[in-house]
């Protein structure tokens, strides 16, 4: 299995108890999967490409990676948030 994984995150602290975070994750890769028939039929081998071609958006522009974008917040209760 060959894989390239890339993760970029940005975190901004507003106060000692509140932080915002944005992340972008991309992955490229491939692997081979073997499917075995439990009823005695022939096995099948699949070549799987890790790509996220979801139409004509950012995935096609970036040569089809598996792409995820995340926005979140971290809230610290009962502590300083350090």
Residue pairs with C-beta under 8 A, 6 or more apart in sequence:
1 29
1 30
1 31
1 32
2 29
2 30
2 31
3 27
3 28
3 29
3 30
3 31
3 50
4 27
4 28
4 29
5 25
5 26
5 27
5 29
6 25
6 26
6 27
7 23
7 24
7 25
8 23
8 24
8 25
9 21
9 22
9 23
9 24
10 21
10 22
10 23
11 19
11 20
11 21
11 74
12 19
12 20
12 21
13 19
13 81
14 20
15 81
16 76
16 80
16 81
16 82
17 75
17 76
17 77
17 79
17 80
17 81
18 73
18 74
18 75
18 76
18 81
19 73
19 74
19 81
20 71
20 72
20 73
20 74
21 70
21 71
21 72
21 73
21 74
22 69
22 70
22 71
22 72
23 68
23 69
23 70
24 67
24 68
24 69
24 70
25 67
25 68
25 69
25 70
26 62
26 65
26 66
26 67
26 68
27 50
27 65
27 66
28 50
28 51
28 63
28 64
28 65
28 66
29 49
29 50
30 47
30 48
30 49
30 50
31 48
31 50
32 45
32 46
32 47
32 48
33 45
33 46
33 48
34 43
34 44
34 45
34 46
35 43
35 44
35 45
35 46
36 43
37 43
50 66
51 59
51 64
51 65
51 66
52 59
52 64
52 65
52 66
52 67
53 59
53 60
53 64
58 67
59 65
59 67
74 81
